């Protein structure tokens, strides 16, 4: 190993390979980026989004099921009333052979937000 000064490049030879400190730092940075992209025990961001969406849907369905329980009629309307968060108007693309209509609406209620929070907790825990 040759080393000159505190911030100088050093080379490490082992088994016929010569690796510089810059190459080691680049490798460490790529490993850090990879670990940031794959959080939650090695699962990716796409899996996290899917997990959160499933949690929100299950929370919303549970809220709708609670609507039919007579003992909870006093506060269930607060749990299941939806609040529009995002609403994109439908857009139609006419290609003369076929047409596509695409729109998006996000309306959450307290039960779906509770489902999101539980799904996030479970995702981080397991």
VENLIN-V368094 format. One record per backbone hydrogen bond with DSSP energy under -0.5 kcal/mol. NH is the residue of the N-H (numbers start at 1). CO is the residue of the C=O. E is the energy in kcal/mol with one decimal. If there is no record, write none. Layout:
NH_CO_E + NH_CO_E
This chain:
2_11_-1.2 + 11_2_-1.0 + 12_19_-2.1 + 13_11_-0.5 + 14_12_-0.5 + 14_17_-1.8 + 17_14_-1.7 + 19_12_-2.1 + 19_17_-0.6 + 21_10_-1.0 + 24_20_-1.7 + 25_21_-2.3 + 26_22_-2.5 + 27_23_-2.2 + 28_24_-2.3 + 29_25_-2.4 + 30_26_-2.3 + 31_27_-1.9 + 32_28_-2.0 + 33_29_-2.3 + 34_30_-2.2 + 35_31_-2.1 + 36_32_-1.9 + 37_33_-2.2 + 38_34_-1.4 + 39_37_-0.6 + 43_39_-0.7 + 45_37_-0.6 + 48_44_-1.5 + 49_45_-2.5 + 50_46_-2.3 + 51_47_-2.5 + 52_48_-2.5 + 53_49_-2.4 + 54_50_-2.3 + 55_51_-2.1 + 56_52_-2.3 + 57_53_-2.3 + 58_54_-2.6 + 59_55_-2.2 + 60_56_-2.3 + 61_57_-2.5 + 62_58_-2.5 + 63_59_-2.0 + 64_60_-2.0 + 65_61_-2.2 + 66_62_-2.1 + 67_63_-0.9 + 68_65_-1.0 + 69_66_-1.3 + 70_68_-0.5 + 72_69_-0.7 + 73_70_-1.3 + 75_72_-0.9 + 76_72_-1.9 + 78_75_-0.7 + 79_75_-0.9 + 79_76_-0.6 + 80_76_-2.0 + 81_77_-1.1 + 83_108_-2.6 + 85_106_-3.5 + 86_106_-1.6 + 88_104_-3.7 + 89_87_-0.5 + 91_102_-3.1 + 93_100_-3.5 + 94_92_-0.6 + 95_93_-0.6 + 95_98_-2.8 + 97_95_-0.7 + 100_93_-2.7 + 102_91_-2.8 + 104_88_-1.4 + 106_86_-3.5 + 107_105_-0.5 + 108_83_-1.8 + 111_79_-1.6 + 113_109_-2.1 + 114_110_-2.3 + 115_111_-2.2 + 116_112_-2.1 + 117_113_-2.4 + 118_114_-2.3 + 119_115_-2.4 + 120_116_-2.5 + 121_117_-2.3 + 122_118_-2.7 + 123_119_-2.5 + 124_120_-2.3 + 125_121_-2.4 + 126_122_-2.6
